Amino acid sequence: MLTFFIIEIILKLFAYGFAFLKDFISTFDSIIVIISYIFLLLDVKWPILGLLRTLRLLKVLASMKKIQDIKKERQELIKQ
């Protein structure tokens, strides 16, 4: 999972440049993922990182809801 998150961060940096990191949530999210990946490589286990990864998952779900709301709004505009 962490590998996919790292790839996501790299792709977003490639697509948006460093403007991606201007958003506090994106920066916080990236830091958590990178620290988690480093700890995975070093085989360090801190229970708090599991909680932070869970918070990241909640962020992703909130983003998906936002995208869905925008899509519904566009469909309603098209109907009008």
C-alpha positions in Angstrom: 0.0 0.0 0.0 2.7 2.4 0.9 4.4 1.9 -2.5 1.2 3.0 -4.2 1.0 6.1 -1.9 4.6 7.0 -2.8 3.8 6.6 -6.5 0.7 8.8 -6.0 2.8 11.5 -4.4 5.5 11.4 -7.1 2.8 11.6 -9.8 1.1 14.5 -8.1 4.5 16.3 -7.8 5.1 15.7 -11.5 1.6 16.9 -12.5 1.2 19.9 -10.1 4.8 20.7 -9.3 5.6 22.1 -5.8 2.2 23.8 -5.8 0.9 20.4 -4.6 2.8 20.9 -1.4 1.3 24.4 -0.7 -1.8 22.7 0.6 -1.2 21.8 4.3 -3.1 18.5 4.1 -1.1 17.4 1.1 2.1 18.2 2.8 1.1 16.5 6.0 -0.1 13.5 4.1 3.1 13.3 2.1 5.3 13.5 5.2 3.3 10.7 6.9 3.6 8.4 3.9 7.3 9.1 3.5 8.0 8.5 7.2 5.9 5.4 7.2 7.8 4.1 4.2 11.2 4.8 5.8 10.1 3.0 9.0 8.9 0.1 6.9 12.3 -0.2 5.3 14.1 0.1 8.6 11.6 -2.4 10.2 10.6 0.1 12.9 7.2 -0.3 14.4 5.4 2.6 16.0 1.7 2.1 16.6 0.9 5.8 16.1 1.9 5.5 12.4 -1.0 3.1 11.9 -3.4 5.7 13.2 -1.9 8.4 11.0 -2.2 6.1 7.9 -5.8 5.6 8.9 -6.3 9.4 8.9 -4.7 9.4 5.4 -7.3 6.9 4.3 -10.1 9.1 5.7 -8.6 12.0 3.7 -8.8 10.0 0.5 -12.4 9.0 1.2 -13.3 12.7 1.8 -11.7 13.6 -1.5 -13.7 10.9 -3.3 -16.9 12.3 -1.7 -16.0 15.8 -2.9 -15.4 14.5 -6.4 -18.7 12.7 -6.4 -20.5 15.9 -5.2 -18.9 17.9 -8.0 -19.9 15.3 -10.5 -23.5 15.3 -9.3 -23.5 19.1 -9.5 -22.3 19.1 -13.1 -25.0 16.5 -14.0 -27.7 18.7 -12.5 -26.3 21.7 -14.5 -26.4 19.7 -17.7 -30.1 18.7 -17.0 -31.0 22.3 -16.6 
